[in-house]
Amino acid sequence: MIRVVEEGRVADPESVRVAVLHLKSENNDRGTVESANENLDLNYRAMERLIRMAAASGAKVIATPEYITTGISFSRKDRIRLSTPVPESPTKGPLWEEPNVVLAKHFVDYAHLADELDVFLVVNVLERAEEDKTRYYNTLLALDPEGRMVGKYRKINLYIREHILETSGDEVAYFDTPYGRFGLLLCLDVLVPWTWGKLKGRHECDFFIMSSLWEHTPFLGSMAMDLFTSLSNRPILWSNQARMWLAGGAGVYRPWRSDVSVGVWAYSAVVVANLPLPERCRAVAATPPAGAVAPAR
């Protein structure tokens, strides 16, 4: 069963409705190209269902968990079958029109979904570097409502086993929306102040999105998110895998309203919340479009 946990029903003109997803990936046989594609498709379809539920609840920015499509515990031999090349960001057009690169089907499917649902969608892929085919990256991507890639982040702070299979990135990343600037983080990054500190200080991010496969108790995860929002003074959208009753957890955490942060622990869920727009975005949202007639007062 999938639950939808909502804060309020409709975002007001000075807020944006966001969603984080909480779901477990399936790690079936990936020993052949056919079985790997079946596993990728199975995980994509499970995510698609939750993404559609989030969009139906009014979310305009939707974040998905780390390793949710590829699954975890893959070998060196599995990487080629689970990975995809990723073009440089931003792309000029939607991903399905990207020239000179053959993208994995599930990657393009996410772009079509963002376009269809008119949402910003943040997804995690295993990237195969075209410039050096021995390099793989844990990469977080932001897709806009037209199916274009507007943000690309290669995980900087790798977890222990990731050092065996993947290469560390070297640049922080963010993406801009009409609702504010969102900084991108992957799992362990949230515990490394000099990583997210660049996004806040140098790039002036308004919000953070953290996609993770948190393998510790939800209690510790929630504590980490509360600590992060206190130190950064920024809201964070934490999307995470629902591994088991002793792990998982996901939610939307805010420094000024931590007592009513919306979250879940053990079960599969879509968590939806409203976040206040930054001041500069409120001014734009309040401006009538050209030719519009302002309501009488």
N, C-alpha and C positions, 0 to 999 in steps of 0.2 A: 504494500500500500504506500502511496505517495501523498504526503500532506502538503497543503499550502498554508504557510504561516504568514499572515499579513498584519501590517501595522497601518490601520486606516484603509479606506477603500479607494480614495481618489486623491492624487497629488494636487495641491493648490498651485496657482500660477507662479508662486515663488519657491517651488520645490520640484525635485525630480524624483520619480519613482524608480527604484533600483531593485535588483534581485540577485541572490546568490543561490547556487544549486548544491545539493548535498546528496551524493549518490556513489555507489560502489561500482568500480569497473570490473568487467569479467575478463579473466585471464585463461582463455581456452587454448587449445592447441594452435600454435603458430609456426609449426615446423615446415609448412609448405606455403607457397604463394597463395594458394586457394584458401587454406585454413586461416592464414593471417588476414586475408581480406574479409572472410566471414566474421572473424573476431572484431575487426575494425568496424564493420557494418553493424554488428550487434551492439557495440558500445555507442556508436553514433545514434542509432535508433532510440536507445534508452535516453540519451541526452536530448534528442530532438523533442521527445515527449515533454520533458521538463521545461525546455526552452519555450515551447508553445504555451505551456501553462503559465510561465512567468510573463510572457507577452500579453496573454489574455487578462492577467491581473494588472496590466497597465505599465509594466516595467519598460523603461527606455534604455537602460544599461543593464546587461545580464552577464554575470561571471560564472565560469564553469571550473571544476576542480582540475588539479594537476594529474597528468597521466590518465585522464578519464577515458580517452578514446583508445590509446595504445595499450592500456593495462600496464601492470608492473611486472617485475621479475622476469624481464626478457633477457636473452643472451646476446652475445656479440653477433652471432649468426642471424638472430631475429631482427636486428636493427634495420637492415636493408629493406626488409619486408614491411616494417611498421613505420618507416620514416618517409618524409617528403622533402623535396627541395622547397625553399621559401624565398620568394623574390625580395628585393630591398624595399623598405618602407619609406614613404607611402607609394602605393601603386597608383598609376594614372587612371586606371579604370577598374572595373570589377575583376575579381580573380579569374573568372571563367574566360576572360578575354586576354589574360596575361600571355604575351608572346614568348617564344624561345625557352620555355621551361615546362616540363611535364609535372603537374602537381597531382598529389594523391587525391583520389575521389572524395574521401571524407573531408579533406581540407576545403575543397571547392563547394561541397555540400553545405558546410557551415556558412560560407559566403552567400550562397543562394538563400539560406534561411534568414540571415540578417537582412537581406534585401526584401524578402517576402514579408517579414514581420515588422519592418521599419524600426529596427533596434540597433544599438551598438552591442556587439557580441564579443566577449573576450574568451578565447579558447586556447588550449595547450596542445602543441604538437611536438613530435620528435623530428627535429630538423636535420637533414643530411646536407652538409655543406657542398655546394657544387664546385667551389674552388679547390677543395681538398676532400675527396670522398672518404677519407679515413676519419674525418671529424663529424661528430654528431653533437647536437645541442638540445637541451631542454628549453623550448622556446614558447613564449607566451605572445599571442597575437591579438590585436584589436581590429575588428571588422566594423565598418560603418554601415548605415542603413541602405547604402547603394552597393554593398558587397565588395567595397574596396578595403585594402589593408591600410590602416592609418597608424598602426603602432606595432613594433616588433622588439621583443626583449629576450635575449639569451641569458639564462640564469647564471648569475655571477658566483653565488655562494653554494657550491654543490655539497650534497649530503655524502656520507662516507662511501656508499656503494656506487654513487653516481660518478665518482672519479675514475672508476674502472671502465665505464661505458661511454662517458660523455666528456665534452670539453667545456671549460668555463667561459662564459662571456666576459666582456670587458667594458660594457657601456650600459648605464641605466637608460630607461625608456619611459615614455608617457604618450598619451594621446589627448587631443582636444575635442571637446563636444560643445554644443550650445549650452550645456549645463555646467561646464567647468572643465578643469584639467585633471585627468586621472593618471596617477603614477602606477606602474606595473611592478609587481613583486611576485616571486615564487618561493614559497615555503620558508626555507632557512633565512632568506633575505630579511624577513621581518625582525629577526633577532640581531641584525648587524646594522648599527646606527649609521655608519659611514656610507652604507648603500642607500637607505631611504632618506638619509639626511641630505644627500645631493638632490634628490627629487623635490624635497620640500624647500630647501634653501636656494639652490641654484636655479631650479626650474619652476619653483612656485606652484607646486601641485596643490589642488584644492581637496582631492580625495585620493585614497589608495585602493587598489584592487590586489588582493593576495590570493593566488591560486595555490592549493597545497594538497599534499598527501600526508596529513598529520598522523603519525603513528603512536602518539602518546594519548593520555586521557583527555577527554573534552575539557575537563576542569583546568588542566594545565594550558590547553589551547586558549580557553576563554581568558585565563589570567594573562597570557601573552598578548592577546588582542587588547585587553584593557590597559596593560602597561604601554603598549605601542601608542594607543590613542592619547594617553596622558602625556607621553614624551613628545609626540609629534604634533599634538593638538589638531589632528585631522581625523575625519571618519575613515574607517576601513571596511571594505566589502570582503569578507573572508569566505571563499568558496572552497570546500574540502570534500574529500572522499569519506563515505560512511563505511569504514572498514569493519568494525565490530562494536560491541557494546562498550569496550574499554578504549576505543579510539574514535576518531571522527570529530564531529562538531562543525558548525558553520553559522554565520550570522553577519549582521550589520552592526558595527560598534561605533559609538560616537563619544567624543570626550566630554561634551557638555550634557549628554543625556545617557550616561552609561547605565543608569538604573532601569532604563526602559529599552536598552538595546535588544533587538529581535534576533533570536537564535534557536538552534535545535541541537540535539546531541546524537541520539542513536539511530533514528529512522531516516529513510529517504524523504527529501523534502525540497520544496521551493520556498525560500524565505524572501519576502517582499517588504520593503520599507521606503519611507519618504525622507529625502535629505534636502535641507535648505540650499537654495542656489547661492553661489557667491554674489556679492554685491554687484559686480560688473555684469553678471548674467541676468540679474533681476531687472536691471535697467533695460536690457535688450528685450526681455520677455514682456515688460510692461509697455513697450513702444508699439502702437498699432501699426500694422503693415501699411505700405503706401496706398492711399486712396480709401483707407478705412475711416469710418466715422466713429469718433469717440462717443461712448454712452453719455447721455445727459445726466447731470448730477442734481 
